[in-house]
């Protein structure tokens, strides 16, 4: 299992994790205070790895 927290403003990371099959299992509203954008959402992403 692999688990990652990705900020909604990090568009490159959002695309990367989606491309590699990671699913958003939870959105945390206003979870992070970004210096430029203020409070932004964070995505919990998950993928079950092959054994």
MISE-793149 format. One line per 4 residues: number of its first residue (from 0); their letters; for each residue x, y, z negated of N, C-alpha, C. Coordinates in steps of 0.02 Angstrom, whole numbers. Atoms other than C-alpha are relative to their C-alpha. Layout:
BEGIN
NUM) A) X:Y:Z:X:Y:Z:X:Y:Z ~ ...
end
This chain:
BEGIN
0) XXXX) 43:-58:0:0:0:0:45:62:0 ~ -34:-65:-2:60:176:40:-52:53:-14 ~ 46:-53:22:-19:330:-36:37:67:7 ~ -31:-66:-9:16:513:9:-50:55:-15
4) XXXX) 40:-60:10:-47:684:-40:24:51:52 ~ -17:-46:-55:-52:806:108:-43:62:-6 ~ 38:-63:3:-101:989:102:-35:13:66 ~ 40:-12:-60:-235:1041:224:33:50:48
8) XXXX) -33:-49:-42:-127:1184:289:61:-28:37 ~ -58:31:-32:13:1065:340:-24:-40:60 ~ 32:32:-59:-59:1028:513:44:-55:30 ~ -45:51:-27:95:932:571:-3:-64:-39
12) XXXX) 4:60:42:88:813:423:-68:-33:6 ~ 67:28:-8:-100:792:442:-3:-42:64 ~ -1:38:-64:-75:739:625:43:-62:-6 ~ -47:56:6:73:627:582:-32:-58:-37
16) XXXX) 29:54:40:-15:529:446:-61:-31:34 ~ 58:27:-36:-174:512:550:24:-46:57 ~ -27:39:-56:-73:449:699:26:-68:-23 ~ -26:63:27:4:315:588:-51:-40:-39
20) XXXX) 54:40:27:-164:253:528:-20:12:-72 ~ 19:-16:69:-179:336:358:-68:33:0 ~ 67:-26:6:-357:373:306:-4:49:-59 ~ 14:-44:57:-416:518:198:-50:-36:-45
24) XXXX) 46:34:47:-492:437:44:-30:49:-49 ~ 26:-49:47:-519:596:-55:26:69:21 ~ -20:-70:-10:-516:784:-27:-5:35:-67 ~ -2:-37:63:-464:886:-177:-6:75:16
28) XXXX) 10:-71:-18:-538:1061:-155:44:46:-42 ~ -41:-52:33:-421:1205:-196:49:-30:-50 ~ -45:37:45:-293:1085:-270:69:30:-6 ~ -68:-26:-2:-138:1185:-228:-2:75:14
32) XXXX) -3:-72:-12:-96:1369:-238:58:15:48 ~ -49:-14:-53:-6:1412:-76:19:74:-3 ~ -22:-70:6:99:1571:-77:-28:45:55 ~ 26:-40:-56:29:1628:92:-76:-4:6
36) XXXX) 71:12:-14:-147:1553:100:-43:-2:-63 ~ 39:6:62:-200:1553:-83:-15:-73:-16 ~ 17:69:18:-288:1398:-147:-22:-38:62 ~ 15:41:-59:-294:1260:-16:-18:-71:-23
40) XXXX) 19:69:15:-367:1085:-11:59:-47:10 ~ -50:53:-9:-262:928:-25:-38:-64:18 ~ 29:63:-21:-299:761:57:39:-57:-30 ~ -30:63:20:-265:595:-26:-5:-47:59
44) XXXX) 0:45:-58:-214:477:114:26:-68:-22 ~ -14:68:21:-200:289:102:4:-46:61 ~ -3:52:-51:-148:142:209:23:-64:-33 ~ -20:65:25:-141:-41:164:53:-27:48
48) XXX) -54:24:-42:26:-106:229:-4:-75:9 ~ 0:72:-15:47:-277:309:50:-34:-47 ~ -46:38:44:126:-411:200:44:-46:40
end
